[in-house]
Every structure is written in structure tokens, then in C-alpha cells.
Amino acid sequence: MAQPGYPGYQQPGQQPYPPQQGYPPQGYPPQQQYAPPPGAPGQQPYYPPQQGYYAPPPGAPQQYAPPPQGYYAPPPAGYTPPPAGYPPAPYPGQAAPAGYPPAQYPGQAPAPYPGQQPPPQQQYYAAPPPNAPGYQQQPYYLPQQPGYGPTNGVPATGGVYQQGYAQGPQVGYTSGYANTTSFYATTTPPLSSQQVSTYCNQLRTAMKGLGADHKTIISVLGNLTPEHAAQLDVAYKASFAKFLHEEVKSETSGNYGHLAVACCMNLADYDAKCLYDAMAGLGTDEDALIEILVGRTNAEMMAIKAAYARMYNKDLEKVVKSEVGGNFEKTLVVLLQAHRVETQEKLDPAADVQALYAAGEGRIGCDPLIFISILCNRSDAHLQQVYELYMRNHGKDITKVIKSETGHHLEKTLLGIVASTRDRPAYIAELIEKSMAGVGCNEHALTRLVARHRDPRVMSLIKAAYQRLYNKTLYARVQSETGHHFRELLVTIIKA
């Protein structure tokens, strides 16, 4: 029985999920725990491309592209699958993918601090129909136009630019460049029609009749990239009248089943599902919200919001507001606006250092909105300079400042932003270790983290960071903390 909320699950009259647009080139050939099935494609070395930048125009509303009507028709031989994961930003002068706002070019201003007056609204793209899921009238903090003065001692952000960054950013970097390339934005060539047929038939045979051949299921799913998994999910239905994730869900169970189904989903849909699960029923998993939303590019955030609106017919921001409150709510809402500065120009870090000091250590009490606005809306490269300059000027690491001036979930979120901007692979490695530390294992968190980072190129960065931090392999650590089919699928994805 299919579960609502997964891509491909359609009630009568419900719109299906649309294919996502565009992705850059892909990573390394996987080393195998289970040998890959026959016909596995060769993969080329990954060279991260230079990217353009997303930022909505001043005052423009958020908007999602409406999904197409109708159901999937059986694909012809050699068809191109719907890409999985997150689309990259366009190059300057290139059109943005469908459903995304126009690119931001050098000279456009970043998001302002709270309290500044919004600039006059300009209509850059058509507004969605009233009350459309996922639509809001205005972003939480509107981008600041050059020429607007400072508010409450906060420096203006529209005119203090310094030219720099001769080359594009590198994925998985630890310093030096803006994080304009998605950490997850990789791709592999589509599977050929023969490979699609081979994999689909192998999986069908493994799940047909009484019982299931879990060794084959693990071997196939554990070696699929997110792009290939999304391709097979649709192709499987064309052959057997049932989406692959539906078939896998009916044949697996427990933590193993959750991970196996995740391996059939594209990344944006999976993140949307995890957000839904974190807020469904009684209580809210705040740690899951932080894990999923911190450190994402504007394009990723737009894709997640669009997927959530399509899958659940609800606006993600409104749901978040109904589940959390206070400064934690404000932080998540600012992150959801997808207004991070994503240019290779850099703002004056000294102005942000002064603003942070004045909002925290330099006064009695703390103005958390200044911390939220700066940490949620600046680029990784700019924030790295802010951290360094704050230490130089005030003799205190920014993490200690956050711990002394904030608390609870706000503190966790801001510390997560700092860790992610400093070293994204190390941040994810620490989250994975945390899911296994102490008595027992948080299998839900471990499943989310491994499934989201299962692309071989991304996983290789995290494994290297884990080895450096803990002087042991991630493969061995997961083996020691998990068991049965769940462990077998995990280590097949991670690879020795």
C-alpha cells in the first residue's frame, strides 16, 4: 500500500509531481559492499561548475511553478528521466529554471536587518492565484535597496561591496569562497533504456511472490544515485503499474523499510517528507527541522517549499509557524525566505562584526533579530570572515558569543549555521556521530542523514571528514551501531 506524501502517490483528482529541472555533473564511481547489478553505468570524475545565484527581486512574492496535469505515460526507450535533487543556479544571463525567481546579479542588495522599510514593490513575475499553497504576500525580511539608511545602529548592506573571488566556489570547501554551488548538486548521465529495464526486472523479481530477495533489493538501491533512483521510480510504474517506492514500501519494514523507500526518492521530495514527519502528530522534532533547513542554498530552499506544497497542499512556512514559536520560529521563517546573498562580491565584514557586538556583548540583554538576520542571510564566505574578524577584534569565538547570548532552539540553530558555514562535510559528520552516540541509536536521524547524502561524491566528503574528526571510519562506526537489513543497506550506501 502506498503512503501519502511520497512522489507518485496520487489520489483521484490530485496533481502528480512534476520533474525538476537541471543539475550539474556527477561524482566518483562507487566502491561496493554489495556488487552493483549488471549494467551499472560508468561515472565520470566530478568537477564542480561555477554557478550563478538565486535571489528574488525586492518585494517580489515567493512563487512555485504549478505542476502539470495528468499522469505519467510509459516512457519511450532511451527517455530522459526527471532529475533528482536540487537544480543549480543559472549562469549570469541564463534563464532560471521553471518555478524559480530570476538570478541576482552583482550590485543587487541583500536582505536587510529587521525594522527597515521595504522598497517599492516591483512585479518581476506573475503572482500566483490567491490562497495558492506555498504562496505568501511578502517575505519575512525584504531585501534592502542601496541608499536605505541604517536602522537602530545596524549598518546598511546595500553599498559596501568589495570586488574579489577570482574563481568559483568549490563544493565541500572549508574556507575562502561563497557557497553558491549546492552541496548536493551532482548528477550522473541518465541510465540507458537497457539499464533501466535490467534494474526494473531485477527489482520486480526480487519483490514478486511470497517473501522478498533483500540481498538484491539492497544491492540495487544501495548503489543508485538520487538521479537514477528517481528515474527508476517512474520507469518501474511504466512497466509494472506501480511506482518503485510503493513496491519497496510494501516489501520492507522498520528502519530498513524507511531507508529503502528513501533510496527511491529524489532529494527535494525526501526533504519535504522529512519536514512533514517532523511536524506531524503530537509534538515537533525541532532537531530535524534544524538539520534539514540549516545551510541550504536559495535554490534548494525553493525546491523544498515547492515539493512540500505539491505533496501536502500546504504552505511550509505556515505549517512551521503553527508548530514552533518565539525566536526559533523567526529564524526558521527567515531561512525559508531563501534570501541568502549568493554573489561572488562580498559585503564589509567589519560592519556585521560591529552589529553583532552591539546586539550582544556590547549591551545588557541581546537583540536576537540582528544575529538571525546576519547569520541567515549572508554567504558562507562572508560569514567566515565575520567569525575571524570578531575573534580578532573582541577576543571571543562566535560560538561562545551565541552560547552566552542566546539559548534553547535558537542557540542550536545559530550554532548549526556557524558549523555548516565553516565546514559543511564536518558538520554533517558530527550530526551522524550524534545520531549514534550514547545509549541506543537515533535511527530516524541516521536514516535522514545517510539518505540525503547518499550520492557517492557527497558521501566521500563526509567520510573523509568523519575519519579526520573521530579517527575511525564511518563504515565501521555504522556497522557497530546497527543491525540486520538496515545495517546492510547503510553500509552499501556508505561503502568501505
N, C-alpha and C positions, 0 to 999 in steps of 0.2 A: 504493500500500500504506500503510495507516495505521500510525502509530508508537505503540507502547505508551506510556502516560503522558499522552496528550492527552485532554481531556474527550471522551467519546463513544467512545473506543476500548474495546471490550468483548470480552473472551474469553468463551467459553461458560461460563456459570455465574457470571460476575463481575457485581458490582453496578454499576449505572450511576451517573453522578454526579448529585447532587441539585441542584435550583435553589437559589440563595442568596436570602436574604431582605432586602428593604428597601433603599432608598437615597434620598438627598436630591436636590433639584432641580439642574438642569444648566446649563451654561455658554453660551458665545457661539457664534453661527453661524460656521462655518469660512470663512476665505478660501481660495481654491482655487489649487493649482498645476495639477492636473487638475480640470476642472469636475466637480462631483458628478453622478452619474447622475440621470436624470429621476425625479421623485417624491421627491427628498430632503426630509426633514421640516424645517419651520422650528423654530428653537430659541429659547428664552426666555432673557433675561439671568439670570445666576446670582446668587442671594442666599444665602450660606451660612447654614444654620439653626443655632440653638443646640442643643447636644447634651447628652445625659446621659452617663453614664460607666459603663464596664465595670470591674469588679474582682471576682475570685472571693471568696467568703466565707472567713474564716480557716480554714485547714486543709482546705478542700474540694478534692477532686481535680479535675484537668482532665478535661473530658469533651467528646466530639463527638457530635453528633446522628447516628444511624445513617442511611445513605442508604436511600431507598425501594427496594423490589424492583421488578423488571420493567423493561421498555424503554419508550422514548418512543412514544406513539401519535401519529399525524398530528394536528396541532393544528387546531381549527376556525378558520374565518375570524374575524379580529379577536382572536385569542387574545393573552393577556398573556405575554410571554416570561420565561424565567428571568433575573433581573437579574444583571449582571456586576459585578465589582469587589468592594468591601468594604461590608458593611452598617454603617449608623451605629449609635451607641449610642442606647438609648431615652431618652425624657424621664423625669424622676422620676415614679414611679407607673405608668409604662407597662411592659408585659411585654417582656422581652428577646426578640430573635429566636430561632428554634429553634436549639438546639445551642450557645447562648451562656449564660454564667453570669448570675446576677441582677445588677442595677445596683448600683453603690456610691453610697451617699448621704453627704452631709456628716456628719462625725463618725466614719465608719469609718476605721480606721487603715491607713496604707500599709505597704508591705513593710519589714521591719526590716533591720538590719545582720546580717552573718553572726555566728553564735555565740549568738544569743538563743534562748531556749527557745520552742518553738511553743505556742500556746494550745491548749486542748482542742478536739478536732475536732468540728465540727458538720456534720450531714448536711443540706445545703440542697437537693441534687438527687440523684437516684438514681445510684449508681455503675454504670459500665459493666461488662460481663462480664469475668472475669479474663482477662488477657493480650490484651485488645482492642487493636488498633492505635491508637497515639496516646494511650494511657492510661498515666498514671504514678501511683504511690501518693501521693506528696506533691510539692508544688512545691519547687524548689531552695532558695528562701528563702520562708518562710512569712510572711504579713502579721503585723505586730505589733499586739497588743491594747493599748489605753490602760492604763496602770498598770504595764506591764513596765518595769523599770528599765534604765538604760544598761549596755552591755557594753564592757569594755576602753576606756573613755573616750569611747564613741560616744554622742551624745545620743539620748534616746528620741524617737520620732517620733509618738507617739500623742496628745499633748495640747497641743502648742504651735501652735494654729491662729490665724490672723488672718483676720477676715472681709474680703472685698474683692471686686473684679471685678464691677462693676455690670452689665456687658453680656457677652454670649457672645464666644467667640473668633472671629477671622477667619482663614480659610484663607490661607496664604501670608504671614502676618504676619511681622514681624521682631522685635517686642518687645511685651510688655505683657499677654498673655493666655495661659492654658493652652491647649495644643494638644489640645483634646478633639474637634475635628472632624477626620476623616480628610482628609489632603491629597488623597486620591484619591476621596473620597466625593462623586461627582457622578452625575447621572442625566439622561436625556432621556426624553421621552414615548416609549412603545413605537411601533415602526413599525406603520402600518396594514396590514391584510391585502393591500391593493393594492401598497403599497410593498414588502412582503416578497416578493410574487410578482414584482414588477418586478426587484428586485435578484437574486433567485434565478435568474430566467430569463436575466438579463444574464450572470451568472457561469457558468451552465451552458453558454450559447452560447460564451462565451469559452474554455471549457476542453474543449469537446466535439470529438472527432475528433483528427486529427493536428495537432500544434502547439497553441499557445495564444495568445490575444489578450491580451498582457501589459498593453497600454495600458488595456483595460477592467478587468482584474484590479486594477491599481494604482489606477485611478480610483475603483473601488468600495471596496476595502479601505482605501485611504488616507484616506477620508472617513467611515469608520464610527467611531462611539464604541464603547468597550468593551461598553456595554449592547446596542447594535444588532448588534454582531458576534456576541455570544452568542445573540441572538435568531435571527439568520440561520443560525448553525451548526446549530441544531436544526431550523429550518424547511426548510433545504436537504435534510436527510435525509428529512423527511416527503414531499418532492416527488420526490427522486431516489435514495432508498435509500442515501445516503452522506452522512456529515457533511461540512460545508463544509471544515473544516480537513483532512480526509482527502483530499478532491478537490484542494485547493490544494497540499497536500504532494506529491501525485503529478504535478503540472503545473509545479512550480517547483523550484529547486535552489540550492545555495550559500547565501551570506549573504542574498540576496534571498528564497530559499525560507524560511529561518528567520524572517525578519521577516514575510513574508506569512502564514505559519502563526500566528505570534504575534498578528497582527491579527485572527485568528478566535477567539481565546481570551479568557475572562474573566480579570480581574486576579489573583484568588487562585489559580486553576489555573495561570496562567502563572508566578507566583512559585514555586509548588510545583515546577513543571517545571524552572525555572532552578536551584533548590536541588538537585534531583536530579542535573542535569547537572554542577553544580559539584563533586559528591562521587562521581560515577560513575567507574569505571575506576581507573587508577593516578593517584595524586596527588589533591590537593584545590585548588580555586580559592578560596583564602581571601578574596581581594578581592571575589569575587562574593557570598560569604556575608555579608560586612560590608555591602556595598551593599544587599542585599535586606532584611536584618534590622534595620539601624540606623534609628531614628526612626519606628518603626511604632506605631500605636495598639494597645491591647489587643484590640480587635475585629478589626483586620487580622491580628494575630499568631494569634488563634484560628482565623480563616478559613484562613490559610496552613497551619496544622498539620492542620486537618480535611481540607483538599484533599490534602495530602501523604499522609495516612493512607488516604484513599479511593482515590487514584490509584495508590499503590505498595504498599498494605497493610503499611506500616512506620510506626513511630513516629519522627517527625522528630528529637526530642531524642536518642533512642538512636543514630540514624544519625550525628548531629553528634558525639556523644561518641566514636563509633568512628573518626571521621575527623580530629579535632583534639584537642589536649591542653593541659594547663597552664592558665594564667590566661586564655588565649584561649578555651578550652573553657568555663571558668566564666562568662565574660562572655556568650557566646552562649546558654548554658543559662539564665542569669538573664533575658536578653531574651526567650527563648522562653516563660518563665512567664507573660508578659502581666500583670504586676502593677504596671504604672506607675500612679502616683497621677493620677487623671483627675477631679479635682474643681476647682471654682472657688474653694475655700478654699486658703490657702497655708500651708505649714509655715514655721517660723522659719529663714530662710536663714543667719543667723549661726551656728546650731548646726552646720549642714553645712559651713560655711566652716572652723570650728574643727576639725571632724572630719577634713576633707581636709588641713588644715595639719598636724595631729598625726600623720596617717598618712603624710605625705610629707616636706615640707621641715622639719618640726619634729622629726625623728628621724633616726637613722642607718638607712639602708635604707628600704624602702617597704612599707606594708601595702596591696597592690593590691586586696584584697577590699573595703576601705572605698570606694575610688574606684569599683569596679564597682557596689557596692550603691547608692551615691548617684546616679551618672550613669545607671544603667539603670532606676531605679525612680521617679525624680522627674519631675514635669511639666516641660514646656518653660519655662513662665513662671517656675517656681520656680528652675530651673537658671540662667536668665538673671540672676536676682537674685543667685544664688550666685557666678556669674562676676564680676559687677560688685563685689560686696562683697569678694570675695577680692582683687581688684586694689586696692581702696581700703585694705584692712587690711594687705596684705602686699606691695603694690607689684609684683605679678607677674601676668601674664595666665595664665589656667588652662591654655591650650595649652602654654605654656612649662613649666609645672609638670609636665604629663603627659609631655612630651618628656624632661624631666630625670629623672623618677621611674620611668618605665615604658619598654618597648621592644617591638620586633617587632610581631606582630599585635595584641597588647593595646593598644599605643600607637595603632595605626591605628584600631582600633575606638573607643576613647575619644575620639580626635580627631574621628572621624566623628560621634559623638554630639554633641559640642560644636558642630561646624559645622551639623549638622541642627537643633539646638535654637535656634541663633542666627538662622538664615535658611535654611529648607528649600529654596526655589527656587534660591538661590545655591549651596547645597551640591550639588544635582543638576546645575546648570550647570557647576560645577567638575568633577564626575565625567565629564560629557560631554566637556568640553575635554580632560581627562586621557586619555580613550579615543582621542583623535585626535592628541595631542601627540607630538613626536619623530618618529623614522623609522617609517613604516608607521602602521597604524590597528588598534586592537583592535576588530574588527568585532563580536565576540560581546558585549563590554561596551556598545558603541554600540547594538546591536540591543536589548539588555535595557532600556537606559535610555529609548530612544525609544518602544519598545512599551509600557512601563509607564506612561509619561507622555503617551500619545497623545490623551487627552481634550483637546479644544480649550481648555477653561478652564485646565487644569493646564499645558498646553504654553505658553499665553500668559504665565503667570507665569515659567516657566523662560526663555523667550525674552527677556523684559524683564530678568531677572537677568543673562543671558549678555551682552546688549548693554551693560549697566552695568559688568560686570566686565572685558570684553575689547574694548570699543569697536568691535565688529563684530557683524553679525547671525549668529545660529546657522544660519540658512538658507544664507548664503554660505559659512560655515565647512564645513558638511557637504557642500555642493556641491564644494568644492575637495579634499576628502579621500576621496571615494567615487566610484563609477562605475557605469555601466550601469543595469540594472533596480533594483539595490539603492539607488543614489542616487535614482532617480526615485520609488521608494516612500517613502524617507526624507523627501525634500523635500515630497512630497504630504502627509505626516503633519504635518511641521513648519509648512509654509506660509510664504510670504514675509511 
